[in-house]
Amino acid sequence: MSKRKKITAVAGVVILVALVIGGIAWSRRGQVTVQTGKVIRQDLSSVVTASGQIKPPPEKLANVNANSYGKITAIYVKEGDHVKKGQLLLRTEDVQASADVEAQEAALRNAQANLDAQNANVQSAAANLNTAQANLAQAEAKLKQAEEDFKRYQEMFKEQIAAQKDFDQYLSNYQVAKAAVQSAQAQVEQAKAQYTQAVYNRDMAKANIMQAKAQLLHYADVRNKTFYTSPLDGIITSLPVHEGENVVPGIQNQPGSVLFQVADLSVITAEVRVDETDIVNVRLGQPAEVTIDAIPNKTFTGKVTQIGQSAVSRTTGQTTTASSTNTTEEAKDFLVVVTLDNPPPNLRPGLSTTAKITTATRKNAVTIPIQALTVRTRRELEPPEEGKGGQTLAAERRPLTEKELEREKEELQGVFVVRNGRAVFVPVQTGIMGSTDVEITSGLQPGDEIVTGSYQVLRTLKNNTKVKIDNSQANMPAPVAS
């Protein structure tokens, strides 16, 4: 072959290669490299994660505060001891209180003796009254008889068949009987007055006893407040005081000195704070998995037993109300209580904990990775208008109505599905959301290939764009920080 023919052949090969490369480049014009994944079926759970601390239920935990001023004279337990309800645990000085009780008990005994005497006086006055009333009845009977005799002899005297001497005798008897009745009536009135006075004195004695008992109850209460017993069966979880220390009671809204804390650890709860965006999904009875920082590599099961109805400020820890003057846009939490099914015996109130509450589950759900979800407006999904030769027109569109403008601004949630080498936006409806995947209730089918990354590509990817699939980056391990 001549030199000229060789040059011609080489030039032809170069031109052919250039045409092939140019064709490939032309075919890949506007192509975007993406990462993809498949729509799959799997069991999915929606989980709310919240942190907090271990606590017994409120009715199983008691902080005992000082009830009076005084010095601690005796402590009968130490921290960690098991105690029974009503068991004496601590005492403060009670010399004055005990003296007041003894003095008042003596006063009560005197009052009781006085009442006994007054009861005897009442009985005596009642007997005297009965005697006086009997004497009056007897006198009245004699008066009646004397009056009848007198009247009979008076008639006989008028008819002159009775002697003057007999008439005078019956008249005298009548007058004496009449005087005896008047004397008996006076004695009855005097006996009634004495009886009334005796009853009054007895009632006063009863009132004195009631007053003495009330005063004794007061002094006994003051003395009993120097004895501190356990309010429930449990364990001494805190004992911050010692013998000889002075304690003070609470004043107004300030609590008194804390003497000890008793907790019944047979029932243990995890009190956690759930974010306000998640609380709407939390329901009573939902299962939860609880981990405790002090017990690593172990998970405890439980269920939701209480849901707070008032939001809790993250900065102050206090509940907020509708009437609160706090106008800040601070994020808020809600207290949720998870009761552990089988708590270990070595738990203590205040331990840090994390609860994962399962708010919903789906069996064999159609799912995709959460990061594949994206949002586009209707305007962004409209295809560009093309003129002759396939050139995009900077088109003049007719003015849109307000309703049409609002519709074009409407945002649609969906994913990009790879079809025939292009990323096609498909609107979807979602269900529950797991930690990494989300349920798709409509719009996709298992096996569909969808765009899952990268994040920057998903933000800017246009509908119906040519794509090149490269999943090599998705399968590479994450870089380790040096």
Buried (B, 14 or more C-beta within 10 A) or exposed (E): EEEEEEEEEEEEEEEEEEEEEEEEEEEEEEBBEBBBBEBBEBEBBBBBBBBBBBBBBEEBBBBBBBBBEBEBBEBEBEEEBEBEEEBEBBBBBBEEBBEBBEEBEEBBEEBBEBBEEBBEBBEEBBEBBEEBBEBBEEBBEBBEEBBEBBEEBBEBBEEEEBEEEEBEBBBEBBEEBBEBBEEBBEBBEEBBEBBEEBBEBBEEBBEBBEEBBEBBEEBBEBBBBBBBBBBBBBBBBBBEBEEEEEBEBEEEEEEBBBBBBBBBBEBBBBBBBBBEEBBEBBEEEBBBBBBBEEBEEEEBEBBBBBBBEEBBBEEEEEBBEEEEEEEEEEEBBBBBBBBBEEBEEEBBBEBEBBBBBBBBBBEEBBBBBBBBBBEBEBEEBEEEEEEEEEEEEEEEEEEEEEEEEEEBEEEBEBBBBBEEEBBBBBEBEBBBBBEEBBBBEEBBEEEBBBBBBBEEBBEEBBBEBBBEEEEEEEEEEEEEEE
